[in-house]
């Protein structure tokens, strides 16, 4: 069962959505509101944030103080491929850096509709080898929501190109199927405090239009399996539950090393709230433990 604070926050999220959001709202206003809301969640103590441009891609680096990192994490932020920024996800990236005792780079990748598919994926796949070389450390790919879907698509692109695809994947409620929602899923809309069916359709169109069955847009459709351990957390009450569950089952059938957890009674991508919720803090802590375990296993090889 969700904590009292989580249940109260769910009601707050529903109220904020009803009061300040409409499905026809201007995208620029949505981006601004998302930044204002998410920037209220503070960074943890003892984590240093520096704005950087690495191999031409701007973003922010997060590093716990007095830590010599053994790995790097490339974290791709959520926001339905059309919203989100360093401001919206600094808290999550910083908490992950602290939990994993790693350095985390949060890039400002190009957003739709100004930059639809495949622009962000192409940029990141071209840039990634330069970043890996500049870090000189093992790396993980990570992301929440659309950022999780993009991280998974990037991982598969790397495999297809026979380039380094990362030592592990960290996925929080990844959006991995941009095809129209089934009637079965639409009937569950009332359970999700945050996402609406109209949102999914609108942003799918903005990002990929007629290419939503492309496996690089909807990585649930990828035939190949990840070639590394995967951390996957999602919730029972979100609109993406069915596709995350299908993804997990597919990977189990493919014998992927999978650390899966389904959180009960919580809203989509709740980890973005950092230390605000005990469940968010616990989920990020488990992600950090996953990273450290994978790194230890690599050291033993």
C-alpha positions in Angstrom: 0.0 0.0 0.0 1.2 3.5 -0.8 2.3 5.7 2.1 0.0 8.4 3.6 2.2 11.0 2.0 2.0 9.3 -1.4 -1.8 9.1 -1.2 -2.0 12.8 -0.3 0.4 13.7 -3.1 -1.7 11.7 -5.6 -4.7 13.8 -4.6 -2.6 17.0 -5.0 -1.5 15.9 -8.4 -5.1 15.3 -9.5 -6.1 18.7 -8.1 -3.3 20.5 -9.8 -4.0 18.9 -13.1 -7.7 19.8 -12.9 -7.0 23.4 -11.9 -4.1 24.3 -14.2 -4.1 21.9 -17.1 -6.3 21.4 -20.2 -5.7 19.1 -23.1 -5.6 22.0 -25.6 -3.1 24.0 -23.5 -0.4 25.7 -25.5 2.8 23.6 -25.4 5.0 26.6 -24.4 2.8 27.1 -21.4 3.0 23.4 -20.5 6.8 23.5 -20.7 6.9 26.5 -18.5 4.5 25.1 -15.9 6.3 21.8 -15.8 9.6 23.6 -15.0 8.0 25.8 -12.3 6.4 22.7 -10.6 9.4 20.4 -10.8 12.1 23.0 -9.8 10.4 23.1 -6.4 12.0 19.8 -5.5 15.5 20.4 -4.1 18.8 18.7 -4.8 20.2 16.5 -2.0 23.0 17.7 0.2 26.6 16.9 -0.8 25.9 16.6 -4.6 27.6 19.2 -6.8 25.8 20.3 -10.0 27.8 21.9 -12.8 26.5 23.1 -16.1 28.6 21.6 -18.9 28.9 21.2 -22.6 30.4 17.8 -23.4 31.4 17.2 -27.1 29.0 19.9 -28.1 25.9 18.8 -26.1 24.9 21.0 -23.2 23.5 19.7 -20.0 24.4 19.3 -16.3 26.8 17.0 -14.5 26.0 15.8 -11.0 28.7 14.3 -8.7 28.5 13.5 -5.0 31.2 15.3 -3.0 34.3 13.3 -1.9 33.5 10.5 -4.4 35.8 9.1 -7.0 33.2 7.7 -9.4 33.6 4.2 -10.9 31.0 4.8 -13.6 29.0 7.4 -15.4 25.2 7.5 -16.0 23.7 9.2 -19.0 20.2 10.2 -17.8 17.6 11.2 -20.4 14.7 13.2 -18.9 11.0 12.5 -19.4 8.4 14.9 -20.6 6.6 13.1 -23.5 9.5 14.0 -25.9 8.2 17.6 -26.0 8.8 18.9 -22.5 11.4 18.6 -19.7 14.8 20.0 -19.1 17.7 20.2 -16.7 15.4 22.2 -14.4 12.7 19.6 -14.3 14.9 16.6 -13.6 17.9 18.0 -11.7 16.5 16.6 -8.5 16.1 13.1 -9.8 19.5 13.1 -11.5 21.2 14.4 -8.3 19.5 11.8 -6.1 20.5 9.0 -8.5 24.1 10.3 -8.5 24.1 10.1 -4.7 22.5 6.7 -4.5 24.8 5.2 -7.1 27.9 7.0 -6.0 28.4 7.9 -9.7 28.6 10.9 -11.9 25.3 11.6 -13.8 25.1 13.7 -17.0 21.7 15.1 -17.8 21.7 16.4 -21.4 19.4 18.9 -23.0 18.4 16.9 -26.0 16.2 18.4 -28.8 12.5 18.2 -28.2 9.4 17.7 -30.5 7.6 19.2 -32.4 10.5 21.4 -33.3 12.7 18.3 -33.5 10.6 15.2 -34.2 11.9 11.6 -34.5 14.6 10.7 -35.3 16.5 13.9 -34.5 17.1 13.3 -30.8 18.0 9.7 -31.2 20.4 10.5 -34.1 22.1 13.2 -32.2 22.6 11.1 -29.1 23.8 8.0 -31.0 26.3 10.2 -32.9 27.4 11.9 -29.7 27.6 8.9 -27.3 30.9 7.5 -28.4 32.6 10.9 -27.9 31.1 11.1 -24.5 32.2 7.6 -23.5 35.7 8.3 -24.7 35.8 11.6 -22.7 34.7 10.0 -19.5 36.9 7.0 -19.6 34.5 5.1 -17.3 32.0 2.3 -17.7 28.5 3.8 -18.4 24.9 3.2 -17.8 21.9 4.5 -19.8 18.9 5.7 -17.8 15.7 7.6 -18.1 12.1 8.1 -16.9 9.0 8.0 -19.0 9.8 9.2 -22.6 13.5 9.5 -21.5 13.3 5.8 -20.6 12.0 4.9 -24.0 14.7 7.0 -25.6 17.4 5.4 -23.5 16.2 2.0 -24.5 16.0 3.0 -28.2 19.6 4.4 -27.9 20.8 1.1 -26.4 19.3 -0.9 -29.3 20.8 1.6 -31.8 24.2 1.0 -30.2 23.8 -2.8 -30.4 22.8 -2.5 -34.1 25.9 -0.3 -34.8 28.2 -2.7 -32.9 29.2 0.1 -30.5 29.4 0.1 -26.7 25.8 0.0 -25.4 26.4 0.4 -21.7 26.9 -1.8 -18.7 23.2 -1.5 -17.6 19.9 0.1 -18.2 17.9 2.1 -15.5 14.3 2.6 -16.5 11.6 4.4 -14.5 8.1 3.9 -16.1 9.6 3.9 -19.7 7.2 4.9 -22.5 8.0 2.1 -24.9 4.9 1.9 -27.1 3.7 5.0 -28.8 1.0 3.2 -30.9 -2.7 4.2 -30.2 -3.9 2.9 -26.8 -6.2 -0.1 -26.8 -9.7 0.2 -25.4 -8.6 -1.9 -22.5 -6.0 0.6 -21.5 -8.2 3.6 -22.1 -10.7 2.1 -19.7 -8.1 2.4 -16.9 -7.5 6.1 -17.4 -9.3 7.0 -14.1 -6.6 5.2 -12.1 -3.8 7.5 -13.4 -3.5 10.7 -11.5 -1.2 12.3 -14.0 -1.5 11.1 -17.6 -4.6 11.1 -19.8 -5.3 9.1 -23.0 -5.5 12.4 -24.9 -2.0 13.3 -23.7 -0.6 10.0 -25.0 -2.1 10.5 -28.4 -1.2 14.2 -28.7 2.5 13.7 -27.8 2.8 10.5 -29.9 1.8 12.5 -32.9 4.1 15.4 -32.1 7.1 13.1 -31.8 6.6 10.5 -34.4 3.4 11.1 -36.4 3.2 8.2 -38.9 6.2 6.3 -37.6 4.8 5.0 -34.3 5.2 1.4 -35.2 8.9 1.9 -35.8 10.8 -0.1 -33.2 13.1 2.9 -32.6 10.0 4.9 -31.6 8.3 2.0 -29.8 11.1 -0.1 -28.5 8.6 -2.6 -27.1 8.6 -3.9 -30.7 12.3 -4.5 -30.8 13.1 -8.1 -31.7 16.5 -8.2 -30.0 17.0 -8.2 -26.2 19.2 -5.8 -24.2 22.7 -7.1 -23.8 23.1 -5.9 -20.2 21.3 -6.1 -16.9 18.1 -4.0 -16.7 16.5 -2.2 -13.8 12.8 -1.6 -14.4 10.4 0.2 -12.0 6.8 1.2 -12.8 3.5 1.5 -11.1 0.2 -0.4 -11.0 -1.9 2.7 -11.5 -0.4 4.3 -14.5 -1.5 4.3 -18.1 1.9 2.8 -19.1 1.4 -0.2 -16.8 0.4 -2.7 -19.5 3.2 -1.8 -21.8 5.8 -1.9 -19.0 4.4 -5.3 -17.9 4.6 -6.6 -21.5 8.2 -5.4 -21.8 9.2 -7.1 -18.6 7.5 -10.4 -19.7 9.2 -10.2 -23.0 12.6 -9.8 -21.4 12.0 -12.7 -19.0 11.2 -14.9 -22.0 14.5 -13.7 -23.5 16.4 -14.5 -20.3 17.4 -10.9 -19.8 18.9 -10.2 -16.3 16.0 -8.1 -15.0 15.4 -6.3 -11.7 11.7 -5.5 -11.9 9.4 -3.8 -9.3 5.8 -2.8 -9.6 4.9 -0.1 -7.1 1.3 -0.2 -5.9 -1.0 2.8 -5.9 1.4 5.4 -7.2 1.4 7.7 -10.2 3.5 7.7 -13.3 7.2 8.6 -12.9 6.9 9.3 -9.1 10.7 9.1 -8.8 10.9 12.6 -10.2 9.8 13.8 -6.7 13.2 12.8 -5.2 13.2 12.7 -1.5 9.7 14.2 -1.2 8.1 10.7 -1.1 9.5 7.7 0.8 8.6 5.5 -2.2 10.5 7.8 -4.6 13.5 7.8 -2.3 13.4 4.0 -2.0 13.1 3.4 -5.7 16.1 5.6 -6.4 18.0 3.9 -3.7 17.4 0.5 -5.3 18.5 1.9 -8.6 21.7 3.1 -6.9 22.3 -0.4 -5.4 21.7 -1.9 -8.9 24.4 0.3 -10.4 26.9 -0.5 -7.6 26.2 -4.2 -7.9 26.8 -4.2 -11.7 30.0 -2.3 -11.3 31.3 -4.7 -8.6 30.5 -7.6 -10.9 32.4 -5.9 -13.7 35.4 -5.4 -11.4 35.5 -9.1 -10.6 35.7 -10.1 -14.3 
